[in-house]
Amino acid sequence: MQKIDPERIRAHVRFLSHDLLEGRGTGQRGGDIAAEYIATQFALDGLQPAGDNGTFLQKVPMVGVTPDPATTFSLVGSSGPAKDLKPLTEYVAYNETQQPESDVDAEIVYVGYGIEAPEYDWDDYKGADVKGKVLLMLVNEPPSDDPKLFNGRALTYYGRWTYKYEEAARKGAVGAILIHKTEMASYPWEVVRNSNSGEKSYLKLEGTPKLKVASWIHLEAARALANMAGMDVDKIIADAQSRSFHPAPLDVRLKAHMVSKIRPFESNNVIAKLPGSDSKLKNEAIMYTAHYDHLGIRPDMPGDNIYNGANDNATGCGILLELARTFSLAAQAPRRSIIFASVTAEEQGLLGSEYLGKHPPVPAGRIALDLNHDDVPPLGYPEEVEVSGSERTTF
C-alpha cells in the first residue's frame, strides 16, 4: 500500500481553509466549492461515485433559518416586571419548526440535564408531563469518573445539545433553554454566540417533532430567571447532579415572538466507493468520514469575519482525501468495500451525517465500521486515541 504523504494532507488543508473558500459555510458558495473540490479529488483517484444519479454528490434538502430583529424573548414572573432578554448578549434562539412566525407563552420547567437514559439508570423527567412547556436544562451530562455512568469522562450523545432539543420535542415541549456555564460546556459564551448568529441550517422537515424555541441563555440571565422563581441557580445546578432529581416548575413563563427568515436550499454530502475484492464481503463496507463544512462568513462580526476552519475540519478532510488516494493505489483492494464520505452541516447539528445515516449508499446493516476524523490539530505527536462508539462494535 502507498505511504501516507503528510505534504498532500497539508496542501488539502491549506486550500480548504483559504479565505477564498469563505469558511465553507453550509448553503454558502464556499461550502459548495469545497464539496466540488472533494468530489474532484475522488474522481482523480478513480473511485466510483456513490452519490445521486451516478455522481459523487448526495443532495441534502435543507432549510436556512435566520432570526429576525423583530423577535422578542421575555421572562414573565408571577409578580414584578417582565425581563426582556437581549439577543446574542443574553440569549440565542432559533425556531426549528421552520415557520416564519411562531408565538410561545408557556410555563418554564427545570429538568436538570434533560436526559432520559435507562441504560445508565438516569431519568431527569421522572414521567412528568411537559407537553406545551418550555424546558430549562443544563448543558453536557452529569460529571463522573465512573465508566458505567455516561462512559465516565467521555462525552456521550446524551450530553450534546442536539439530543436535548430532540428529547424535549419528543416529549411534546414547545421550547428548550440550555443554561450556558463555561466550566460545564468547556467553551465560553462567545462560542455559543458565534455558532448561533446569522443563518442556521436544518434538514427539511420529515414529520419529526420540532421546537418553536431552541435556545441558550447566558449564566447571568439564568441567574436572573432563577431569582424570579425564588431559587438560586447554583443550587438548582447542584440538585441536578443526583439520580433522585425531579423536574421543578419555576412559576415563570417564557413569552416569545419568534420571527425568522426562511430559505429552502440544497447542500451536498460527497460520497465515493472503492469496491471490495472478496466476492462475499464486498457487499459489506467500512466507512471513512469527515465533515467539510465550517461556520462560513459572519457579516455581523467586525474585522476578519471569515471562520476558516483549518482544524475544524480541513484537517479531517485532508486525512480523508489522502486515505482515499492511498487505498485507490493499493496493489490489492481490501476485502470489504470502502465508502469515503465527506458530509455537510456538521456545525449545524450533525445534519449531513443524519441524512447519510437515513440514506446510506449501502444498507446500514452492512456497514461494519465508520472511522470519522474531526478537528485533528497538527501539533506534536498523538499520545492517545479515543474511539467513540467502540463499545458498540466487535471490529
Secondary structure, DSSP 8 states (H G I E B T S, - for coil): -----HHHHHHHHHHHTSGGGGGGBTTSHHHHHHHHHHHHHHHHTT-EE-SGGGSSEEEEEEEEEEE-TT-EEEEEESSS--EE--BTTTEEEE-TT--SEEEEEEEEEE-TT--EEGGGTEESSTT---TT-EEEEESS----S-TTTTTTTS--GGGSHHHHHHHHHHTT-SEEEEE--HHHHSS-HHHHHHHTSS-EEEE---S----SEEEEE-HHHHHHHHHHTT--HHHHHHHTTSTT---EEEEEEEEEEEEEEEEEEEEEEEEEEE--SSTTGGGSEEEEEEE--B-EE-TTS-S--EE--IIIIIIHHHHHHHHHHHHHT-SS--SSEEEEEEES-STTTSHHHHHHHHS-SS-GGGEEEEEE------SS-------TTGGG---
